[in-house]
Amino acid sequence: MNQTTTESVSEQMRDVLGHFCSGITVITARTNSGPIGFTCQSFASLSIDPALVSFSPARSSTTWPAIRQVGVFAVNVLADDHIAASAAFSRSGTDKFAGVQWQPAPAGSPLLDGALAWAECRLWAEYDGGDHTIVAAQVTDLGAAPAKSPLLYYRGKYHLAQPAVTDDAPR
């Protein structure tokens, strides 16, 4: 990398790493004041034994500290018809749950109606990740709606998945 300024490096990082396609999740929790959540695309399976997942909220997030305090939360994997939900949960200072239908998970975390998959989790650990926090969470319950398709994010835009047609596809 031959960039000389932090801004140039940041722009180059966004451009180059934007070539990696990711799914989109909404992390949700239930507080005494009501449900809260935020959009997060940095989600991954971390460990099978113990069952752990990871995600990385920005340090500037005002929602993650409130979810951290609850300690129990859900990861909602968005389906291809959740573009509006993804956009709504990425905004600050609004009622992100306005008009959003949800059901409580076994421990009470909000599960967004129509989500492709979900995992209810308990905070396991946090690590410094520069301008983000790396969260490791223990999965306590989970489920999926396999007939749905994922909402994807690639090069700064939403995309819909299309199965590849190949001769070596499983039959």
trRosetta pair geometry for C-beta under 8 A, 3 or more apart (Angstrom, degrees):
i j d omega theta_ij theta_ji phi_ij phi_ji
1 9 6.7 66 162 -121 138 93
1 12 6.8 140 -144 112 112 152
3 8 3.9 -166 -166 117 121 115
3 9 4.7 173 90 -70 137 68
3 12 5.6 -152 -39 -7 149 145
4 8 6.6 40 49 46 53 144
5 8 4.5 93 60 6 87 103
5 9 7.0 -153 94 -5 46 85
6 9 5.6 -56 -148 38 33 111
6 10 6.2 35 153 -21 67 106
7 10 5.6 -53 -147 36 31 113
7 11 6.3 31 155 -18 65 105
8 11 5.7 -53 -147 37 31 111
8 12 6.2 29 155 -17 65 108
9 12 5.7 -57 -145 40 30 110
9 13 6.2 36 153 -23 65 105
10 13 5.6 -51 -146 33 30 113
10 14 6.5 29 156 -17 63 103
11 14 5.9 -54 -150 36 31 110
11 15 6.3 26 154 -16 65 110
12 15 5.7 -56 -145 40 32 111
12 16 5.9 19 163 -10 69 111
13 16 6.3 -60 -135 44 23 99
13 17 5.6 -1 175 5 64 119
14 17 6.7 -63 -126 51 16 94
14 18 5.7 32 163 -39 57 114
14 156 7.9 50 166 -67 104 109
15 18 5.8 -56 -149 23 19 119
16 19 6.3 -47 180 8 39 112
17 20 5.7 -30 -175 13 62 112
18 154 7.2 105 166 -177 75 43
18 155 4.6 92 144 -109 110 45
18 156 5.8 -5 -153 -31 139 79
19 154 7.6 29 -146 -163 28 86
19 155 6.5 35 -86 -71 47 92
20 154 7.9 -142 97 -121 27 76
21 152 5.4 -3 -175 -174 107 121
21 153 7.1 155 -156 75 59 46
21 154 4.3 -18 -105 -86 84 109
21 159 7.1 -61 -136 53 115 138
22 41 4.7 99 104 173 134 103
22 42 7.3 -26 -165 -85 161 40
22 43 7.8 129 179 39 115 75
22 152 7.0 149 79 -156 32 70
22 153 5.3 -21 65 58 83 97
22 154 7.7 160 20 -71 58 64
23 41 7.1 176 89 -147 40 74
23 43 6.8 -63 78 61 99 113
23 77 6.0 -5 153 -153 138 98
23 78 7.2 168 173 48 88 79
23 150 5.1 -67 -119 -174 107 134
23 151 6.9 94 -156 74 70 61
23 152 6.2 -56 -98 -104 49 60
23 153 7.5 88 -173 13 7 88
24 39 6.4 -16 -175 -164 106 100
24 40 7.7 144 -163 77 61 37
24 41 5.2 -37 -108 -97 67 85
24 77 7.8 121 80 -158 45 54
24 78 4.7 -23 87 36 94 127
24 82 7.6 -161 87 96 119 117
24 86 5.1 13 145 -118 150 129
24 151 5.1 -47 37 97 114 107
24 152 7.4 170 -13 -122 93 14
24 153 5.4 93 -61 -26 105 116
24 158 7.9 -37 -21 -115 147 91
25 39 7.4 146 85 -157 45 52
25 40 5.1 -29 73 70 94 86
25 41 7.1 157 22 -96 74 31
25 43 4.5 55 1 -28 140 154
25 55 6.8 -94 66 -108 141 142
25 75 5.1 -17 -170 -172 140 87
25 76 6.0 142 -163 71 75 50
25 77 5.5 -39 -99 -95 87 50
25 78 6.5 -168 -101 -11 28 86
26 37 5.1 41 167 164 100 130
26 38 6.9 179 -152 88 69 24
26 39 5.6 -37 -98 -95 76 55
26 40 7.2 135 -110 19 25 79
26 75 8.0 149 74 -159 39 44
26 76 4.5 -17 58 60 87 112
26 78 6.5 81 -12 -59 94 104
26 85 6.6 -76 -44 147 149 107
26 86 7.1 -137 -61 -102 104 56
26 89 4.7 3 -125 130 116 176
26 112 6.1 60 61 -26 134 142
27 37 5.9 173 86 -150 47 79
27 38 5.8 -10 53 57 94 76
27 40 5.3 27 -15 6 109 133
27 55 6.5 -176 -67 92 132 160
27 57 7.3 -83 36 -69 153 115
27 63 7.9 141 83 123 103 121
27 64 7.7 34 92 -100 143 79
27 67 6.3 44 135 -149 112 169
27 73 5.7 26 180 155 89 133
27 74 7.3 167 -154 84 47 47
27 75 5.8 -19 -101 -102 73 64
27 76 7.6 -166 -77 19 23 79
28 35 6.1 -2 -170 -172 109 105
28 36 6.9 163 -149 87 62 43
28 37 3.7 -25 -96 -89 75 119
28 67 7.8 -165 172 -113 14 124
28 73 6.2 165 82 -166 38 87
28 74 5.0 -14 60 58 93 95
28 76 6.2 33 0 -13 116 117
28 102 7.5 -147 174 -143 167 155
28 109 5.8 126 99 177 89 91
28 110 4.1 -85 148 64 141 100
28 111 7.6 -171 63 -72 141 28
28 112 7.1 152 -27 -39 150 91
29 35 7.3 167 88 -149 37 62
29 36 5.8 -13 60 60 82 89
29 37 7.1 158 15 -78 58 69
29 66 7.3 -175 68 119 131 84
29 67 4.3 155 -2 -127 139 82
29 70 4.4 150 175 58 139 157
29 72 6.8 130 -132 89 101 56
29 73 4.1 -55 -74 -104 96 91
29 74 7.4 167 -76 15 49 70
29 109 5.8 -50 -116 -125 46 91
29 110 7.4 -30 30 16 3 91
30 34 7.5 -78 -151 170 67 26
30 35 5.4 -36 -104 -95 68 70
30 36 7.9 160 -100 18 21 71
30 70 7.1 138 63 -146 48 149
30 104 7.1 0 -47 -118 151 101
30 108 4.9 -94 38 143 144 101
30 109 6.0 -152 -8 -110 95 36
30 110 6.0 131 -63 -32 91 85
31 34 6.4 -2 63 53 84 34
31 35 7.4 151 21 -103 73 17
31 36 5.8 25 -2 -3 117 115
31 66 6.1 -37 -73 169 146 111
31 69 8.0 43 -112 83 111 109
31 70 5.9 -109 -87 -73 75 122
33 36 7.8 43 79 -46 102 111
34 97 7.0 -143 150 41 115 150
35 97 5.0 99 79 -74 113 154
35 102 6.8 110 -119 64 173 153
35 110 4.4 54 -137 -43 135 144
36 63 5.5 -175 161 -148 115 101
36 66 5.7 -3 83 103 167 133
36 67 6.5 -138 92 -66 114 88
36 96 7.2 77 -150 46 50 125
36 97 7.9 -92 -92 -29 28 117
37 63 6.7 16 130 -180 9 145
37 67 7.8 77 -104 -79 44 129
37 76 7.8 1 -151 19 145 124
37 89 5.3 -44 111 -139 101 120
37 96 5.8 -139 61 110 85 143
37 97 7.3 102 21 -64 109 92
37 110 6.7 -93 -51 68 128 129
38 57 6.7 71 86 -122 142 116
38 61 6.1 13 -121 -146 177 122
38 63 4.3 157 -41 70 120 148
38 64 6.7 -57 27 -52 146 76
38 67 7.9 -110 12 -22 104 141
38 89 5.7 154 -145 165 24 93
38 90 7.1 81 -166 -101 72 40
38 96 7.6 -99 -84 -105 47 171
39 86 5.3 85 -119 -161 134 64
39 87 7.8 32 -51 -66 155 12
39 89 4.3 128 -44 98 85 101
39 90 4.0 -35 31 -69 135 83
40 43 6.0 98 115 -48 103 99
40 55 5.0 54 145 -178 144 129
40 56 7.4 159 -163 59 115 46
40 57 6.2 -65 -103 -84 125 72
41 153 5.2 -59 -123 44 144 148
42 55 5.5 122 95 -158 75 63
42 56 4.1 -41 106 41 142 97
42 132 7.2 14 55 -168 165 158
43 53 6.8 2 -170 170 87 116
43 54 7.3 166 -149 90 44 50
43 55 4.5 -11 -97 -95 70 102
43 75 6.2 135 -138 -161 139 132
43 77 7.6 -150 98 -96 155 86
44 53 6.8 171 89 -162 40 75
44 54 5.4 -10 60 59 87 92
44 55 7.5 158 17 -77 62 57
45 48 7.8 26 170 -66 118 68
45 52 8.0 109 -174 91 55 57
45 53 5.8 -54 -113 -110 41 78
46 52 4.1 -58 76 109 116 99
46 53 5.5 154 3 -129 98 17
46 54 4.5 92 -64 -20 125 101
46 136 6.0 -139 118 -132 177 92
47 50 6.0 48 109 67 125 53
47 51 6.9 -167 96 -128 78 14
47 52 4.1 34 41 38 100 106
48 51 6.5 -10 -165 -96 33 62
50 138 6.1 -26 139 -126 127 102
51 138 6.4 85 82 -163 75 66
51 139 4.0 -77 133 50 114 108
52 124 6.0 -37 -123 -1 111 167
52 136 5.4 -4 -172 -174 125 96
52 137 6.6 145 -154 73 70 39
52 138 5.8 -42 -96 -97 73 52
52 139 6.9 -157 -89 -7 19 87
53 75 6.3 -85 106 -2 156 161
53 119 6.0 108 -12 93 150 158
53 121 6.5 -95 43 -92 111 144
53 136 7.7 160 82 -154 36 51
53 137 5.4 -23 63 63 83 95
53 139 6.0 79 -11 -57 103 104
54 134 6.3 -5 -169 -176 119 86
54 135 6.2 157 -153 83 63 57
54 136 5.3 -27 -95 -98 90 60
54 137 7.2 158 -93 15 37 78
55 75 6.8 169 -34 -111 142 124
55 135 5.4 -15 63 58 70 109
55 137 7.5 -4 17 3 94 122
56 129 5.5 -82 -141 94 122 166
56 132 4.2 44 166 156 108 135
56 133 6.4 176 -152 77 65 43
56 134 5.2 -23 -100 -100 99 56
56 135 6.7 179 -88 13 40 80
57 61 4.5 -43 167 -1 116 158
57 63 7.7 -132 -148 76 144 87
57 64 3.9 158 108 -75 165 145
57 132 6.5 164 88 -155 31 86
57 133 5.7 -5 62 49 81 98
57 135 6.8 36 6 -16 92 126
58 61 4.9 130 66 -34 76 90
58 64 7.9 177 58 -7 52 140
58 131 6.4 -13 -149 141 80 87
58 132 5.5 -61 -105 -101 40 77
59 131 5.5 -115 15 -174 113 50
59 132 6.2 -137 -28 -99 78 21
59 133 6.1 114 -84 -32 71 88
60 131 7.6 -1 -16 178 95 95
61 64 4.1 64 104 3 134 109
61 65 7.3 165 103 -9 87 77
62 65 6.9 -50 -164 29 38 107
62 66 7.5 31 146 -10 62 109
62 92 6.5 85 27 -139 121 113
63 66 5.8 -64 -161 40 42 110
63 67 6.2 37 149 -18 76 108
64 67 5.5 -57 -143 40 36 110
64 68 6.0 44 156 -26 69 104
64 133 6.9 158 150 45 153 132
64 135 7.9 -145 -154 -53 121 140
65 68 5.4 -48 -144 33 31 118
65 69 6.6 37 155 -24 62 102
66 69 5.7 -50 -153 30 32 115
66 70 7.0 34 148 -18 62 100
67 70 5.7 -51 -156 32 38 112
67 73 5.1 37 -171 -84 111 142
68 71 7.1 33 174 -75 37 51
68 123 6.4 74 -141 -89 65 152
68 126 7.6 6 -126 -60 126 143
70 73 6.5 104 86 -62 122 88
71 122 6.3 11 155 -154 84 75
71 123 5.1 -93 -147 15 64 113
72 107 5.0 -100 175 128 145 137
72 108 7.2 71 107 59 131 94
72 109 6.0 -132 135 -55 88 110
72 120 7.0 14 -180 177 94 96
72 121 7.2 173 -151 89 54 45
72 122 5.5 -23 -100 -100 74 70
72 123 7.8 -102 -65 -8 35 79
72 140 7.7 -32 -138 21 102 146
73 109 5.3 123 -156 -123 27 135
73 120 7.5 -175 101 -152 28 61
73 121 5.9 -21 68 63 72 89
73 123 7.7 57 12 -52 106 83
73 137 7.4 -75 59 -137 100 149
74 105 5.2 153 -82 -21 129 145
74 109 3.6 155 -26 129 100 130
74 110 6.3 -139 36 70 132 48
74 111 5.7 -112 176 -81 167 69
74 118 5.6 -5 -176 -171 113 109
74 119 6.8 159 -155 81 64 41
74 120 4.9 -35 -96 -99 83 66
74 121 7.1 143 -105 14 30 79
75 118 6.5 161 82 -154 57 55
75 119 4.7 2 49 53 105 92
75 121 6.3 39 -13 -7 100 126
75 137 7.6 152 -35 74 120 149
76 110 7.9 -41 -47 111 132 79
76 111 6.3 150 -95 -147 108 54
76 112 4.5 72 -160 18 157 109
76 115 4.4 -104 -165 -115 94 146
76 118 5.2 -11 -107 -105 58 95
77 115 6.0 108 60 177 56 99
77 116 4.6 -73 106 67 100 101
77 117 4.1 14 38 55 130 85
77 118 6.7 -143 13 -70 79 44
77 150 6.9 -51 160 -121 106 99
78 82 3.9 -131 -164 80 105 145
78 85 6.5 -176 -124 83 121 118
78 86 5.7 21 -112 -67 173 105
78 112 7.7 -8 -100 79 74 148
78 115 6.5 -69 -100 -131 36 75
78 116 6.5 37 112 3 17 106
78 150 7.2 85 88 -159 62 67
78 151 4.3 -36 112 34 106 126
79 82 5.3 106 56 -12 63 110
79 114 5.7 -102 32 151 135 88
79 115 6.3 172 -18 -154 96 25
79 116 4.2 146 -75 -55 79 89
79 145 7.3 -34 -75 74 133 124
79 148 4.3 -51 -126 166 128 135
79 149 6.5 93 -162 69 82 47
79 150 6.6 -94 -126 -114 42 30
79 151 6.1 73 117 -25 17 93
80 83 7.9 3 176 -39 46 89
80 148 7.2 -171 16 175 87 89
80 149 4.6 6 -16 89 128 97
80 150 6.4 72 -53 99 81 19
80 151 5.0 157 -99 -75 39 69
80 160 4.8 61 -143 -127 127 96
80 161 6.9 -120 -74 21 124 83
81 114 6.5 -68 75 163 113 140
81 151 7.8 -122 21 -66 26 111
82 85 4.3 -47 -168 43 88 119
82 86 5.7 97 129 -29 89 92
82 112 7.3 73 -124 133 133 143
82 114 6.8 170 -68 108 103 114
82 115 7.4 42 -68 -103 151 58
82 151 5.3 -105 59 -29 94 148
83 86 5.7 -53 -150 33 31 113
83 87 6.5 27 155 -15 64 106
83 151 6.5 179 -70 -136 64 135
83 158 5.3 40 -117 -145 108 174
84 87 5.8 -57 -149 39 32 109
84 88 6.1 31 154 -21 67 109
85 88 5.6 -55 -142 38 31 111
85 89 6.1 20 163 -10 67 110
85 100 6.5 98 -118 -115 103 115
85 112 6.4 94 -165 -161 154 149
86 89 6.4 -64 -145 42 23 101
86 90 6.5 22 156 -22 61 113
86 151 6.4 -147 -44 128 142 153
86 158 7.2 137 70 -93 153 124
87 90 5.9 -64 -151 33 29 112
87 91 7.2 33 154 -29 62 102
88 91 6.2 -55 -161 18 34 112
88 94 7.2 -110 -165 100 76 135
88 96 5.5 134 142 -148 92 70
88 98 7.8 -135 -165 53 135 86
88 100 7.3 -173 100 -61 150 122
89 96 4.9 76 -105 -164 60 128
91 94 4.9 15 110 20 122 128
91 96 7.0 172 62 -93 87 91
94 98 7.4 -81 157 8 95 124
95 98 4.2 84 101 -40 109 105
96 100 7.3 -1 137 -7 63 146
97 100 4.7 -101 -153 46 54 118
97 102 7.3 -64 -142 3 108 131
97 110 7.5 -88 -109 -147 126 168
100 112 6.5 -55 179 -128 113 94
100 113 7.8 173 174 23 68 95
101 112 7.6 93 83 -162 59 58
101 113 4.0 -6 99 3 104 140
101 114 8.0 75 74 -1 109 99
102 110 4.3 15 158 -167 151 98
102 111 5.8 152 -164 71 88 42
102 112 5.3 -47 -100 -100 97 39
102 113 6.0 -130 -88 -23 37 78
103 110 7.7 127 65 -152 28 55
103 111 5.2 -29 66 62 78 102
103 113 6.8 92 -11 -75 92 79
104 108 4.9 -30 -161 -136 120 41
104 109 7.0 121 -155 57 66 30
104 110 6.8 -49 -100 -93 52 43
104 111 7.1 96 -171 10 7 92
105 108 6.6 -31 61 45 71 16
105 109 4.5 -6 31 57 121 85
105 110 7.5 -21 -8 42 90 5
105 111 5.0 112 -60 -41 86 112
105 118 6.8 -148 -91 139 123 134
105 120 4.1 164 146 -73 153 132
105 141 6.2 159 176 81 111 128
106 120 6.3 -153 42 39 87 164
106 140 7.5 -128 71 119 122 106
106 141 4.9 104 22 -19 128 170
107 120 5.6 151 31 167 107 140
107 140 6.5 36 -21 94 136 143
107 141 7.3 168 -7 15 97 127
109 120 5.1 162 37 -126 132 99
111 115 6.3 -111 180 18 81 137
111 118 5.0 8 -132 -127 106 170
111 120 7.9 -62 -69 -66 105 99
112 115 4.7 103 72 -52 90 108
112 118 7.9 170 35 -86 73 124
114 145 7.6 -78 -160 36 37 166
114 148 7.4 134 -177 -106 72 153
115 118 5.2 70 104 -56 145 101
115 145 7.1 137 92 11 52 120
116 144 6.8 -8 147 -151 61 81
116 145 5.9 -120 -148 55 34 94
116 148 4.8 -139 -111 93 77 124
116 149 7.4 -75 -108 98 125 15
116 150 5.5 14 -84 -94 173 67
116 151 7.8 -160 -23 4 131 77
117 142 7.2 16 176 -178 95 99
117 143 6.9 -169 -151 100 64 46
117 144 4.0 -13 -106 -107 94 84
117 145 7.0 -147 -69 21 53 66
118 142 6.3 -172 97 -145 56 63
118 143 5.7 4 53 55 90 80
118 144 7.6 -177 19 -79 59 48
119 139 4.9 -58 -171 -125 118 106
119 141 7.4 163 -157 87 50 47
119 142 4.2 -10 -107 -102 72 107
120 139 7.4 99 71 -157 47 62
120 140 5.3 -59 101 64 92 94
120 141 4.5 11 43 56 113 93
120 142 6.9 -154 18 -70 65 55
121 124 8.0 -69 177 -22 106 94
121 137 3.7 42 166 154 140 124
121 138 6.1 146 -158 72 80 41
121 139 5.5 -45 -97 -96 84 46
121 140 6.3 154 -113 6 26 87
122 137 6.6 157 70 -166 33 81
122 138 4.9 -20 59 61 90 100
122 140 5.7 69 -17 -37 100 123
123 126 7.4 -17 -169 -43 111 95
123 135 7.0 -73 -131 -161 85 105
123 137 5.9 -51 -107 -111 35 83
123 138 7.9 6 86 18 11 83
124 136 4.4 -70 75 111 117 90
124 137 5.4 175 1 -115 97 20
124 138 4.6 117 -70 -31 111 86
125 135 7.8 163 88 -156 48 45
125 136 4.6 10 54 50 87 114
126 133 5.4 -15 -164 178 111 113
126 134 6.8 142 -162 77 55 55
126 135 5.6 -18 -105 -103 79 63
126 136 7.4 -155 -74 22 33 74
127 133 7.3 141 67 -171 43 63
127 134 4.2 -23 63 64 97 110
127 136 7.4 51 -8 -14 105 102
128 133 7.4 -51 -116 -120 31 61
128 134 7.4 1 74 17 17 97
129 132 4.2 -42 97 84 117 85
129 133 5.8 142 27 -132 106 11
129 134 4.1 118 -51 -34 128 91
139 142 5.7 -10 -173 -41 123 120
145 148 4.8 41 107 2 107 117
149 160 6.7 53 122 -169 133 87
149 161 5.0 -153 -176 54 110 108
150 161 5.4 60 54 -17 85 133
151 158 6.3 -35 -173 -153 98 106
151 160 7.3 -38 -119 -100 52 61
152 158 7.0 121 76 -165 53 55
152 159 4.3 -41 81 71 108 91
152 160 6.9 170 25 -92 100 13
152 161 5.9 112 -25 -57 126 82
153 156 7.9 19 -178 -104 90 7
153 157 7.3 169 -150 84 61 28
153 158 6.2 -38 -98 -101 65 50
153 159 7.1 164 -93 19 15 87
154 157 6.5 -33 71 63 64 75
154 159 5.0 -2 24 -3 114 137
164 169 7.6 -178 93 -81 81 117
165 169 7.2 -63 -150 -29 39 143
166 169 5.0 132 64 -41 82 90
